[in-house]
Structures are given as C-alpha cells and as structure tokens.
Amino acid sequence: MTDLPVSDKLEGYPHPQDRMELIGHDAAEKRFLENYLSGRFHHAWLITGAKGVGKASFAYRAAKFLLSQQGEGGGGLFGPPDSLDVPEGDPALALIRAGSHPGLAVLRRQYDVKNKKFFSVIRVDDVRALNQFFQLTASEGSWRIVIVDPVDEMNQNAANAILKILEEPPKKTLFLLLSHTPASLLPTIRSRCRQLALRPLSDDDMRRFLAPYSETISPDQLDMLLTLAEGSPGMALRLLEAGGLEIFADILDIFRNYPVLNAEKLHALADKISLKDGEAGYRTICELYPWWLTRLVRAASDNFSDGNLVPGEADIMKKMVSRHSPADWVEIWESGNDLIKRADVINLDRKQVVLNLFLNVERMGR
C-alpha cells in the first residue's frame, strides 16, 4: 500500500476496486464470461466506452473473479459460473481492495512527488516496471492480470512498450486495457485485443446506481444530473462531488443573454475555483465547458428536437447558433481544449484560464 494520491480516486465515493456490484453491463459481462468458459480465452481485452461508464469497475470485477477460488475452480460443485460474482469471504477480495494482490498490476498515471501533481501521461518507465511483476512466479493455475487505466493516457514510448508485451504475452497473463477513445490508439494495439464496448446506462439503471448518493438532492436536480451524466455513473459522481449541478447552472446563466455574458456570474465562478480548495471545481469546469459546446453543436444539428435538454437550455443555444455556425462553435471548442491542455502543462492560473474560456466566446459574439 502507498499513501500517495491515486489518479482515479474520487474522494467520498468507493473506488472501482472496492465495488462488488456492476449495474447495467450484463450483456458485456455475459460475453466476457462466455469467452472465458469457451477454452479459447483471449489474452488481451480492449474495454471501451465513455469516461465513467464503468470500465474500471468491470475490469476489477473481472480480475476479482479470475483471481478468486470461483474463477480458478470453474464454478465448484454447481457447474460453470453464470456471472462474475465472487463470494464476499473469498481471500482474493481483501488483497485486491488493499491494492496488494500479487497477481494484479494496475498501470495509471503516477503521482509526481517533486511537483505535487499527477504526471500528465502513463510513462514508459511505468510499463517497464511490469517486468518485475512478470518475473514473479504465479501460483499453479493462477492468473496474472494487468489493468491499464486508461490506455489513452500512455505516451508514444509507453504505447510501443505495451504493444511489444501484447505481441509476446507472458504465459497465463490477461491484459485489460481501458479506453475512452479507442480510435486514437495505435491500430496494432487494437488488433491485438478483443474489444468489449460498454454502453451508457439507462435512466432506470442510473437511478439505481445513484440511489445511495442522491438522497440530499431534489427530484429536479436528479433529473438534471441524469441529463448531464448521459448514462455515465462516474460522470454523475464527479458532478456531485464537485458541485457540478451548480456549476452547470452558472454556465447557463453566464450565456443566458448571449452575446452579452453575465460578468458578475463569470467572475464569481472564477473567484470560487481560484481558492485553495477550488481544484475539483476547476476540473469540473474544464470538463463541462467543452462538453457543453459539443452538446450545443449536437443539439443544433438535430434542430433542437432532442428532448434531453434542461428547461431553458434550448433557448440559450438558439441565441448562440443564430449568430454563429456550428463550425464556429467547433473552433471555439478546439481553442478551449487547447487552452485547458496548455494550462496543465505550464501551470497557468486557474482563474485566468476560466475567464479566458468564456471571454473567447464573448469576443466571437461581438
């Protein structure tokens, strides 16, 4: 165990390694299990889907199954298993939850102790560290499992290094590569993997997932949360954790009288995220801002027929697209993404980044 921060940990909510239930992905689980039981189990899986849809939870659930007595024993006295469920008392669970199972390695962005922030990518040295993991002799019949979360965050050298391992995989080793944007990966990595796509959850499944976390919000806020999350449980939790519903409402208020922005709302929002504890809010703005511009372009292309808009949102969007084409908004989206990425690299002031994101839109409206 390490006391260093973990890049995929959301404060206040269970980490995917701690979850036992997986909601909304029965079809994907069935396909994975059928391949496992077929006797021709593929050594590498590319698990795709939107950010927060449940890819990591699926990967840890699969790892728990394969490293448990349930997976190794093929179902015991009652025939082949019909799910990836593992009995709570299985000894593998405690080790996986503690991050200390010798048969499981997880590649993700590491914490840079010197600069007190996470590295922006998964580095080649992180991949090379797997050599020690592979040199360990697995117990007879047991698996060694590598989760890469997500493979999209590997730099070029790291991607080439993982490709080399995939081409000559160690015996009885399973790779679970998680990807938000599989089209951006090396084609040779995709070709070495069996792909498994996780779909956005239905509203019913989302409500079931959110039930333990949504007791303090109103029904209208829950409806807004479902709209914004678009079937992604992880997105819903990130919004709850960082006050995302309030930030989204602020974004709409800032744009409500476009081309004139609500300067008071904008500066209040920028001031709030500039505070010492404003990092989560800043990250939420950096996620919501480009996402909403994408939503704007998509709604305009559908002539605002999509019923999945919050009250008043379509009116704001219509004002904005009446003055500029979808291509103009795509350009603003691109410049906003570039600014957000540059800010991370050279540590730009959070407040100024947020002001510039919105002022770029205002300048286009003049």
C-alpha positions as CSV (number, residue, x, y, z in Angstrom):
1,M,0.0,0.0,0.0
2,T,1.1,3.6,-0.6
3,D,-0.1,6.8,0.9
4,L,0.4,8.7,-2.3
5,P,-2.7,10.0,-4.1
6,V,-4.3,7.8,-6.8
7,S,-5.2,9.4,-10.1
8,D,-8.6,7.6,-10.5
9,K,-9.8,8.0,-6.9
10,L,-12.9,10.2,-6.4
11,E,-13.0,11.4,-2.8
12,G,-16.0,10.4,-0.8
13,Y,-17.0,7.5,-3.1
14,P,-15.9,3.9,-3.4
15,H,-13.0,3.2,-5.7
16,P,-13.8,0.7,-8.6
17,Q,-11.6,-1.9,-6.8
18,D,-13.9,-1.8,-3.8
19,R,-17.2,-2.2,-5.7
20,M,-18.9,-5.6,-5.8
21,E,-21.9,-4.9,-8.0
22,L,-21.8,-3.8,-11.6
23,I,-25.0,-2.2,-12.8
24,G,-26.1,-2.0,-16.4
25,H,-23.5,-4.1,-18.2
26,D,-25.0,-7.6,-18.0
27,A,-24.5,-8.2,-21.8
28,A,-20.8,-7.3,-21.7
29,E,-20.3,-9.5,-18.6
30,K,-22.0,-12.4,-20.3
31,R,-19.9,-12.1,-23.4
32,F,-16.7,-12.0,-21.4
33,L,-17.7,-15.0,-19.3
34,E,-18.7,-17.0,-22.4
35,N,-15.2,-16.4,-23.9
36,Y,-13.6,-17.4,-20.6
37,L,-15.6,-20.7,-20.5
38,S,-15.0,-21.5,-24.1
39,G,-11.5,-22.6,-23.5
40,R,-10.2,-20.1,-26.1
41,F,-9.9,-17.1,-23.7
42,H,-8.3,-14.1,-25.3
43,H,-5.2,-12.8,-23.6
44,A,-6.0,-9.0,-24.1
45,W,-9.3,-7.1,-23.9
46,L,-9.8,-3.5,-25.0
47,I,-12.7,-2.3,-22.9
48,T,-14.2,0.8,-24.4
49,G,-16.9,3.3,-23.5
50,A,-17.4,6.9,-22.3
51,K,-15.4,8.1,-19.4
52,G,-17.1,7.0,-16.2
53,V,-19.4,4.4,-17.8
54,G,-18.0,1.6,-15.7
55,K,-14.9,0.3,-17.5
56,A,-12.7,0.2,-14.4
57,S,-15.4,-1.3,-12.3
58,F,-15.8,-4.0,-15.0
59,A,-12.0,-4.6,-15.1
60,Y,-11.7,-5.0,-11.3
61,R,-14.8,-7.3,-11.2
62,A,-13.2,-9.5,-13.9
63,A,-9.9,-9.5,-12.0
64,K,-11.6,-10.5,-8.7
65,F,-13.4,-13.3,-10.5
66,L,-10.3,-14.7,-12.2
67,L,-8.1,-14.4,-9.1
68,S,-10.7,-15.9,-6.8
69,Q,-11.5,-19.5,-6.0
70,Q,-14.6,-19.1,-8.1
71,G,-12.7,-18.3,-11.2
72,E,-9.9,-20.8,-10.6
73,G,-12.2,-23.6,-9.7
74,G,-14.6,-23.1,-12.7
75,G,-17.7,-22.8,-10.5
76,G,-17.2,-25.6,-8.0
77,L,-19.9,-28.1,-7.3
78,F,-22.7,-26.3,-9.2
79,G,-21.3,-26.3,-12.7
80,P,-19.8,-23.4,-14.6
81,P,-20.4,-19.9,-13.2
82,D,-23.2,-17.8,-14.7
83,S,-21.8,-14.4,-13.6
84,L,-18.6,-12.8,-12.4
85,D,-19.9,-12.7,-8.8
86,V,-17.4,-13.6,-6.1
87,P,-18.4,-14.6,-2.5
88,E,-17.6,-11.9,0.0
89,G,-15.4,-14.1,2.0
90,D,-13.0,-15.0,-0.8
91,P,-9.4,-14.3,0.2
92,A,-8.6,-12.6,-3.1
93,L,-11.0,-9.7,-2.4
94,A,-9.2,-8.3,0.6
95,L,-5.9,-8.3,-1.2
96,I,-7.4,-6.6,-4.3
97,R,-9.1,-4.0,-2.2
98,A,-5.8,-3.3,-0.4
99,G,-4.0,-3.0,-3.7
100,S,-1.6,-5.8,-2.7
101,H,-2.7,-8.8,-4.6
102,P,0.5,-10.3,-6.2
103,G,-1.5,-11.4,-9.3
104,L,-2.8,-7.9,-10.1
105,A,-0.9,-4.9,-11.5
106,V,-2.5,-1.6,-12.4
107,L,-1.0,0.9,-14.8
108,R,-2.2,4.5,-14.4
109,R,-0.7,8.0,-14.1
110,Q,1.6,8.2,-11.2
111,Y,1.9,11.0,-8.6
112,D,4.9,13.3,-9.1
113,V,6.1,13.8,-5.6
114,K,8.5,16.6,-6.5
115,N,5.9,18.8,-8.3
116,K,3.0,17.6,-6.1
117,K,0.7,16.7,-9.0
118,F,0.0,13.7,-11.2
119,F,2.1,13.1,-14.3
120,S,0.1,14.0,-17.4
121,V,0.7,10.6,-19.0
122,I,1.5,7.0,-18.3
123,R,5.2,6.8,-19.0
124,V,7.4,4.1,-20.5
125,D,9.1,3.6,-17.1
126,D,5.6,2.7,-15.7
127,V,5.3,0.0,-18.3
128,R,8.9,-1.3,-17.8
129,A,8.1,-1.7,-14.1
130,L,5.9,-4.6,-15.2
131,N,9.0,-6.7,-15.8
132,Q,9.3,-7.3,-12.1
133,F,5.6,-8.3,-12.0
134,F,6.1,-10.8,-14.8
135,Q,9.2,-12.3,-13.2
136,L,7.2,-13.4,-10.2
137,T,6.2,-17.0,-10.4
138,A,2.4,-17.2,-10.3
139,S,0.8,-19.9,-8.1
140,E,0.0,-23.0,-10.1
141,G,-3.0,-22.4,-12.3
142,S,-3.4,-18.7,-11.3
143,W,-3.6,-15.7,-13.4
144,R,-1.6,-12.5,-13.6
145,I,-3.7,-9.6,-14.6
146,V,-2.7,-6.1,-15.9
147,I,-5.2,-3.3,-15.9
148,V,-4.3,-0.2,-17.9
149,D,-6.5,2.7,-16.8
150,P,-6.8,4.2,-19.4
151,V,-4.5,3.2,-22.2
152,D,-5.4,6.5,-23.9
153,E,-3.1,8.3,-21.4
154,M,0.1,6.4,-22.5
155,N,2.7,8.5,-24.3
156,Q,4.2,7.1,-27.5
157,N,7.0,5.2,-25.9
158,A,4.7,3.6,-23.3
159,A,2.3,2.6,-26.0
160,N,5.1,1.0,-28.0
161,A,6.3,-0.8,-24.9
162,I,2.9,-2.3,-24.0
163,L,2.5,-3.3,-27.7
164,K,5.7,-5.3,-27.5
165,I,4.3,-7.2,-24.5
166,L,1.0,-7.8,-26.1
167,E,2.8,-9.3,-29.1
168,E,4.6,-11.8,-26.9
169,P,2.4,-12.1,-23.8
170,P,3.7,-13.9,-20.7
171,K,2.0,-17.2,-20.0
172,K,-1.4,-17.1,-18.3
173,T,-1.4,-13.3,-18.3
174,L,-4.5,-11.2,-19.0
175,F,-4.5,-7.6,-20.2
176,L,-7.5,-5.4,-19.6
177,L,-6.9,-2.1,-21.5
178,L,-9.5,0.6,-20.8
179,S,-10.1,3.3,-23.4
180,H,-12.4,6.3,-23.7
181,T,-11.2,7.0,-27.3
182,P,-10.1,3.7,-28.9
183,A,-9.9,5.3,-32.4
184,S,-6.9,7.3,-31.2
185,L,-4.9,4.2,-30.2
186,L,-2.2,2.5,-32.3
187,P,-4.0,0.2,-34.8
188,T,-1.6,-2.5,-33.8
189,I,-2.7,-2.3,-30.2
190,R,-6.4,-2.6,-31.2
191,S,-5.6,-5.5,-33.4
192,R,-4.0,-7.5,-30.6
193,C,-7.1,-7.1,-28.4
194,R,-10.6,-8.4,-28.3
195,Q,-12.9,-5.4,-28.0
196,L,-15.7,-5.1,-25.5
197,A,-17.9,-2.0,-25.6
198,L,-19.7,-0.8,-22.5
199,R,-22.8,1.2,-23.4
200,P,-24.3,4.2,-21.5
201,L,-26.6,3.2,-18.7
202,S,-30.4,3.6,-19.0
203,D,-32.1,6.2,-16.7
204,D,-33.5,3.4,-14.6
205,D,-30.0,1.8,-14.1
206,M,-28.6,5.3,-13.4
207,R,-31.3,5.9,-10.7
208,R,-30.5,2.6,-9.2
209,F,-26.8,3.3,-9.1
210,L,-27.2,6.8,-7.7
211,A,-29.8,5.9,-5.1
212,P,-27.2,5.8,-2.2
213,Y,-25.7,9.2,-3.2
214,S,-28.7,11.3,-4.3
215,E,-30.7,11.4,-1.1
216,T,-29.9,15.1,-0.5
217,I,-30.8,16.4,-3.9
218,S,-34.3,17.3,-5.2
219,P,-36.1,15.3,-7.9
220,D,-35.5,18.2,-10.3
221,Q,-31.8,18.1,-9.5
222,L,-31.7,14.3,-10.0
223,D,-33.3,14.8,-13.4
224,M,-30.7,17.4,-14.3
225,L,-27.9,15.1,-13.1
226,L,-29.2,12.2,-15.3
227,T,-29.3,14.7,-18.3
228,L,-25.7,15.8,-17.7
229,A,-24.2,12.4,-17.0
230,E,-25.6,10.9,-20.2
231,G,-25.5,7.4,-18.8
232,S,-22.1,7.6,-17.1
233,P,-22.2,6.8,-13.4
234,G,-18.7,8.2,-13.0
235,M,-19.6,11.5,-14.6
236,A,-22.6,11.7,-12.2
237,L,-20.5,11.2,-9.2
238,R,-17.9,13.7,-10.3
239,L,-20.6,16.3,-10.8
240,L,-22.0,15.6,-7.3
241,E,-18.5,15.7,-5.7
242,A,-17.5,19.0,-7.2
243,G,-20.8,20.9,-7.1
244,G,-21.3,20.2,-10.8
245,L,-25.0,20.9,-10.9
246,E,-24.4,24.4,-9.5
247,I,-21.5,25.0,-12.0
248,F,-23.7,23.9,-14.9
249,A,-26.5,26.3,-13.8
250,D,-23.8,29.0,-13.6
251,I,-22.7,28.3,-17.1
252,L,-26.2,28.6,-18.4
253,D,-26.7,31.9,-16.5
254,I,-23.4,33.2,-17.9
255,F,-24.6,32.5,-21.5
256,R,-28.3,33.3,-21.0
257,N,-28.2,36.8,-22.6
258,Y,-25.6,36.0,-25.2
259,P,-23.8,37.8,-26.9
260,V,-23.6,39.7,-23.6
261,L,-22.2,37.5,-20.8
262,N,-23.2,37.7,-17.2
263,A,-20.0,39.2,-15.9
264,E,-21.0,39.0,-12.3
265,K,-21.7,35.3,-12.5
266,L,-18.5,34.7,-14.5
267,H,-16.2,36.5,-12.1
268,A,-17.9,34.9,-9.1
269,L,-17.3,31.4,-10.6
270,A,-13.7,32.2,-11.5
271,D,-13.1,33.6,-7.9
272,K,-14.6,30.4,-6.4
273,I,-12.3,28.0,-8.3
274,S,-9.2,30.1,-7.6
275,L,-9.5,29.3,-3.9
276,K,-7.2,26.8,-2.3
277,D,-10.0,24.1,-2.3
278,G,-11.2,25.0,-5.8
279,E,-9.3,22.3,-7.8
280,A,-12.3,20.0,-8.1
281,G,-14.5,22.8,-9.3
282,Y,-11.9,23.9,-11.8
283,R,-11.6,20.3,-13.2
284,T,-15.4,20.2,-13.4
285,I,-15.5,23.4,-15.5
286,C,-12.7,22.1,-17.7
287,E,-14.9,19.0,-18.3
288,L,-18.3,20.7,-18.6
289,Y,-17.2,23.7,-20.8
290,P,-16.1,21.6,-23.9
291,W,-18.8,19.0,-23.2
292,W,-21.5,21.7,-23.3
293,L,-20.1,23.2,-26.6
294,T,-20.3,19.7,-28.1
295,R,-23.8,19.4,-26.7
296,L,-24.6,22.8,-28.4
297,V,-23.4,21.7,-31.8
298,R,-25.2,18.3,-31.5
299,A,-28.5,20.0,-30.5
300,A,-28.2,22.4,-33.4
301,S,-27.6,19.6,-35.9
302,D,-30.8,17.9,-34.6
303,N,-32.7,21.2,-34.9
304,F,-33.2,21.2,-31.1
305,S,-35.5,18.2,-31.3
306,D,-33.6,16.3,-28.6
307,G,-35.8,16.1,-25.5
308,N,-32.8,15.6,-23.3
309,L,-32.2,19.3,-22.6
310,V,-32.9,21.0,-19.3
311,P,-35.5,23.7,-19.1
312,G,-34.3,27.0,-20.8
313,E,-31.3,25.3,-22.3
314,A,-32.6,25.2,-25.9
315,D,-33.4,29.0,-25.8
316,I,-29.9,29.8,-24.8
317,M,-28.5,27.5,-27.5
318,K,-30.7,29.0,-30.2
319,K,-29.4,32.5,-29.4
320,M,-25.9,31.3,-29.7
321,V,-26.2,29.4,-33.0
322,S,-28.3,32.2,-34.6
323,R,-25.2,34.3,-34.6
324,H,-22.5,31.7,-35.5
325,S,-22.4,28.5,-37.4
326,P,-21.7,25.1,-35.9
327,A,-18.2,25.3,-37.4
328,D,-17.5,28.5,-35.4
329,W,-18.5,26.7,-32.2
330,V,-16.3,23.7,-33.1
331,E,-13.4,26.2,-33.5
332,I,-14.2,27.6,-30.0
333,W,-14.3,24.1,-28.7
334,E,-10.9,23.3,-30.1
335,S,-9.3,26.6,-28.8
336,G,-10.8,25.9,-25.3
337,N,-9.4,22.3,-25.3
338,D,-6.0,23.7,-26.3
339,L,-6.1,26.2,-23.5
340,I,-7.1,23.6,-20.9
341,K,-4.2,21.3,-22.0
342,R,-1.7,24.1,-22.1
343,A,-2.8,25.2,-18.6
344,D,-1.9,21.8,-17.2
345,V,1.5,21.7,-18.8
346,I,2.7,25.2,-17.8
347,N,0.6,25.7,-14.6
348,L,-1.5,28.7,-15.8
349,D,-3.5,30.5,-13.2
350,R,-6.9,28.7,-12.8
351,K,-8.9,31.9,-12.5
352,Q,-7.4,33.3,-15.7
353,V,-8.0,30.1,-17.6
354,V,-11.7,30.1,-16.7
355,L,-12.1,33.8,-17.6
356,N,-10.4,33.2,-21.0
357,L,-12.6,30.2,-21.8
358,F,-15.7,32.3,-21.5
359,L,-14.3,35.6,-22.8
360,N,-13.2,33.8,-26.0
361,V,-16.9,33.1,-26.6
362,E,-17.8,36.7,-25.9
363,R,-15.2,38.0,-28.3
364,M,-16.6,35.9,-31.1
365,G,-20.1,37.3,-30.3
366,R,-19.0,40.9,-30.9
